[in-house]
Amino acid sequence: MSVRFTVPVDAPLCSFFFFAFAIVFVGQLDGQELSTPERAAKASSIVDTSTLSGKVMVGYQGWFNADGDGSNLGWTHWAQNRNKPFGPGNVTVDLWPDMTEYDQDERYPTEFQLADGSVAEVFSSANPKTIHRHFRWMQEYDIDGAFVQRFASGLSSQHAREHKNAVLQHAIHESKRYGRVCAVMYDLSGLKEGQLVRVYQDWSTLQSQWKLTDASSYLYHNDKPLVAIWGVGFTDRHVPGAYTLAECRDMIESFKSAGCSVILGVPTGWREQNRDAVTDTDLHEILKLADVISPWTPGRYRTLEQVAKHERETWTPDVKWCEEQHLDLLPVVFPGFSWHNLKGEPLDAIPRLKGQFLWSQIVAAKQAGADMIYVAMFDEVDEGTAIFKCTNEPPVGEGVRFLTYEGLPSDHYLKLVGKAGLILRNEVPASNEIPAMR
């Protein structure tokens, strides 16, 4: 069935108009985007929603706001202080989006300048037209779909919750339009002890008000709607005052009782309970409740040699453990890493090597025995992990430092991730040589 843009009865009037605008806007786009022969041809290729197996999924943060986008959230995730002008000295991102293809009503001016003296602009995830554009790119580059990130710590704020709801609804709608798959991924970061119950409560609300998993693009696995939960078993999450493993067990059991398949985002050291994982005899029993285990890897290796070692010593035995427990393993791969403007650390902390770093992980995951991959992330310019279109000509000025795509076309990583599906489905052999891009 079609996803319904349902506004809760107690929502403020501004929310009603926001959703009404979204419905009208999306309806208008239906007639425009699929009218050309090439769009119609693409639309005939619809990703199977019945299983995660064989899929290359991306994480979709959708957490960027801009002053003037109607969300009342300021420059969230662009600036250190979202309520002050977004410009030099007040910035969190290390990559700058390529704004070439965005329409004028998707562009938000900043205090940064480009080399030619013009004003640098960014997008807002609150603009439904931009989410439409991003999912169109997923289709154009043969990326199977997205896990829409839903940070549970922000659900208590009305403005933040309304933004998350709008992003999720538009993502579901656009994934349907472009034949992609979509699923919710809850992030538990920042939750305190006793707050984990809000995750399943939120899911119940989404189901009762939106009939979320009835959407034709919602992803299933093992014949059940798939829900991802990130943040179980990490040493820096299970600290005094924060949510506990026991609470995680209760939450997972609630989702399972509701008929869901569950992905658990866990630490790299989950199997041996070392590195970033807690040491607790209950951890493995809790993880066995899941359908899919997805160990987090960004920052856990930094070179091609370390990727190869991770395949041998971590992913391969991880896959074996999961097979013995009748579970699936969803490896996480990432293109590079940098959070200079966010954390003040060195720029380009984990170099991309013109795509070789990402490609080596894709091949390693396949060789380890995985038949599914999670790419972190589609749009996260904050930590330099984005794979969508970013520019080689970011803002300039005194003290202004950004990464580029090393002179590569702005769609290089979209193409690369699209090629990963061919390896997963055994349509091409797994080779460490980056395939030719057309």
N, C-alpha and C positions, 0 to 999 in steps of 0.2 A: 504494500500500500504506500501511498505518498506520505512523506513527512508533513505533518501539520505544524504551522507556525502558531503555536498556542501561547497566548499571553495569560498568565495567572490572573484570576479575578481581582487580586489585591495589588496588582502591579500599578505603579504610578502612570499618570496619563502620558508622560513623555515616553515611557516604554511602549505604550500602545502605538503611538505614532511611529516610533522607531521600527517596530516589527511590521506595521502596516506598510511603511516605505519599503522595507526589505521584500515583502511579498510582491508588491507592485513592480519593484525594480527587477527582481528575479524573473517574474513573469515576462517582462519586456525583453530580457536577455534571451529567453527561450527562442523567440522568433528570429533574433538577430544572429546568434552564434551558430546555429545548426542549419542555416539556410544555404551555405556554400557547399559545393560537392565535396571538398576536402574535409570539412567538419562532419558531414554526413557519413563519409567513409570511415572516419575515425570512430564515430559513434557506434558503428556496427561491431567494434571490438570491445566487448564488455567483459570485465574481469569476473571470474567465478567467485561468488561470495560464500561458498560452502565450506571452504577450508583455508587455513593459513599456510598450509604446505605449498611449496613452489612459489611463494610470494616474496617480493621485495617491498617492504613497507618503510615509510619515512615517518619521523616524528614531526608533527605540525604544532608548533607552539601557539601561534595565533595570539600572542600576548603584547603586541605592539600598539601603542596608542599615540595620538598626536593632538596637540592643542588645536581645538576647533573641529574635532571629529564627532562631537556630540556625546561622547562617553563620560565626560567630566572626570577623566583619569589623567589628564595632562600628557606629559611625554613619557609614559610608562615604558620601561625597557629600552628606551633610547637614551635617557638622561639619568645621571646619578640622583638629581633632585627633579622629580617629574613636574613640580610646580614652578620651576624657573625656566627661563629660555633655554632651548636646546642648542648649545653651541660650544665653542672651545672652553675646556675646563669643566664642562657639565655633560659628560658623555659616557656611555657604557659599552658601546659596540666597537668591534675591531674590523668588521667588514662593512662596506657601504653598498646598499642595494643598487643594482642597475635600474634606473628609473626610465630608461628609454621608451619602453613599451606602455608605461602607465598613462592613462588619460589624465587630463588636467584636473578632473574632480577626484582623482586619487592621490594627488600630490600635495604635500604639506611643507611649506617653506621652513627652513631652519636658520640659525645664526651662522652656519658654516658657509664658506665660499669655495667654489671650484676654481681650478687654475685659470679659467678664462674670466674670472671675476663675477660670474653669475651665482645666484643663490642655490645652495645645495638643498635638495628636497628628499623626503622620505614618504613612505606609505603608512597607512594605519590599518591594523587588522579589524578595526570596527567598521571599515568600509566594505559592504558586501561585494562590491564590484572587484575588490582586490582578492578576496577569497575565491571568487569565481575565476579570476585570472590564474591564481596559483594551482587550482585543481585542473584547469585547462592545460597548464604546463605538464602536470603529472600524466595526463592522457597523451599529449603530444610526444613525450619522451618515454612512453611505455613503462611508467612507474605504477605499480599495482594499486597503491593506496596509502592511507595515512592513519596513524594513531593520533587522534586529537588530544592534546595534553590538557588535563583538567586538574589544576592545583587545588587540592581540598582546603588548604589553609586560607584561600581567598573567597571561599563560598559564604563566609559570614558577612562580607561586605556587600551591600546592595549593588553599588555601581560595578564592582568587580564581578559579581555573580551575573549581572545582566550582560556584561561584556562576554563572559565565558559562555553564557547561554546562546547569545547571538552568534558567536563564532562557531559553536558546535552545530547549531541548526543550519547555518549556511554551509558548513563543511559537509554535513549529511546531504543537503540538497544538491550541492555541486558535485559531490562524488557520484550521486545518482545520474546527474546530467551527463557526466563524462565517462560513465562506465567504470569508475574506480570503486574500491572498497574503503570502508571507513569504520573505525571502532574507537571507543573511549579508552583513554589511558589516564587513570588517576595517579597523581604524584602526591605522596604522603609527606613531603618535606615541610618541616615547620609545625607539624601537629603535636599537640601536647597530650599527655596521658589523659584518657577519658574523651578525647575528641575524635577518635577513629570512627566512632559510630556515625559521624556525619557523612562518611563516604557512602555507606550502603543506603542511608536515608536519602542522599542526593540521587543515587541510582534509582531508588524506588519512585522518587518524584519525577524523574525523567521518563520512566516507564509509564507511570499513571497519567501524566499530562501530555506526553508527546508520542507514546507508543513507539519509542525510539528504535527498538530492535525489529519492528515490523517494516522499517524502511528497506526498500529493495537493494540498497547498497551497503547495508550493515553487514559486517563480517561475522561469519560463524566458524566454529571449529569443533570437531567431534559432535556434529549435529546440534550444537548449542550456540547461542549468541556469545561472542567473545568480549571479555572485559579484561583490561590490563591494569595491574596495580603495581606501581613502582615504589620501592623503598623498604623492602622486607629483609632484615638480617644484617643491615649495615651498622658498623660500630659507631659511626657518627650520628646515627638516627636513634638507636636504642640507648639513650643516655638518661640519667636521672631526670624525671619530670616530663620526658617525652613518651610517645606511645610505645607499648610493650609488645613482645612477641606473642604473648597470650591474647592481647587485643587483636593482633593480626590473624591469629587462628580463628577467633570468633567472626571476624569480618569475612574471611575467606569462606568459612562454612555458611555464612549468610548468602553469599553470592552463589555458592554451589547448590544450596537448598532452593534458590530461586531459579535453578535450571540454567546457569551460566557456565561456560568454559572460562577458565581463569589463567591469565599470564601473570607470573610474578617477576618483577624486576628486582634482581638480587645482586649482591656484591660479586666481584670477580672471584673471590676466595670462598664462595659458598660451599663448594664440595669438600674441601679440606679444612674449612673453617679457619682460614688464615688471612693474611693481608688485611683487606677491608671488611672482613666478615666477623660477626660475633662468634664467640665460642660458647655454644649452648647445645646441650643434648637434644633439645626439642626442635632445633632448626630444621633438620632433615625431615622429621615427621610432619612439620608444618608445610614444607615445600612439596611433599608428596601429595598434598591435597590439591595441588595445581594441575593444570593440563600442560602448561608450557613454562619452562624456566628460561629467563632471559638475563644473563649476567652482564653487568655494566662494565664497559671497557674504556671510555674516554679518559685519557691520562694514564692508563695502566701500562701502555707501551708507547715508545716514541720513535723507533727506527724500524726499518724493514727487517733487520735481524731479530729484533724483539718480537715482531709480528710472527715470524716463522717459529720462534721459540714458544710463543703463546699458543700457536696451533698444536704443536707437539705435546706440550706439558699441561695445557689447560683445556682448550676446546675439545680435543680428541677424547680425553678421558671424561670430560663433561658429557659429551654425546653418549658415550658408553654407559655412564651412570644413569642417564635419563632413559635410554633404551631398556635397561634392566628394570626400571620402575614404570615402564610403559608411558613415559612422558616425552615431550618434544623439547628440543633446545633451540632457542631463537638467539643467535649471536648478534651482538651489537657492533657495528662498524662505524667509523667516523673519518672524515676527510683530512683532519688536522685540528689544531687547537690553539687558541690564543685568547687571553683575557687581560690584555695590557690596560685598556681603558676602564675595564670593570674592576680589576683587582690591583692594578699597578705593577703587574709582573711583566717580564720581557715579552715584547711583541714577537709573534710567530713562535711560540714555545714548542709546538710540535709541527714542523713544516709539512706542507702538503706534497712536496716533490712533484708538482705538476700532475697530480692525480695518482702517482704510483703508490703512495702510502695507502690511499683508500682501496685501490684495485688489489693490492697485495692482501688486504684483509678479506675482501670478497672471495678471492681464490682460496685463501686459507680456511675460511669458514666452510666452503664447499668440500675441500679436501679432508676436513675434519669429520665430515659426514652429515653436516646440517643441510636441510632442504628448505630453509626459510632464513631471511635476513632482515634485520632492523637497522636502518640507516639513521643515525643521529647527527644532524637534524635537517629538515627541509629549509627552515627559515631562521635558525638561531645564529644571528650575526653577533650576539652578545659574546659568545665564547669562541667565535671564529669557526663554528662547525657547519655553517649553512652550505647547502648544495644548490640552492636556487640561484637566479641570475644576480651576480654581484659585479661591481664595476672595477675596472683597472685604473680609473681616474677618480679616486675619492677626493674629498675636500682637502685643501691645503692651508697652510698658515703656520705661524710660530707655535711650536708645541703641539701641533696637530699630527697625529700618527695613526694611519690605518693600513691594513693589509690590502693586497690586490689578489687577483687570480693569476699572478705571475705572467701576465700577458696573454693568457689563454682566452678563448671566447667565453663570454659570460654564461653560456649554457653548457660548458664542458662537463661539469659535474652532473648535470641532469642527464646528459647523454651517457655518462659512465654508469650511473645508477640504473638507467634503463637497460644497459647491456648486462648487468648482473643477473637479471631474470633469465637470460639465455643460458647462463652457466648453471643456475639452479635447476632449470628444467632439462638439462643435458642436451640443449639444442646446439651448443658449441662447447668444445673442450675447455677445461679450466687451465688457462695459461697465464703466467706472470706478466706476459707482454700486454700492455694496454691495447685494446682493439682499436682499429681505425675508426675515426669519428667522421660521420658524414652529415 
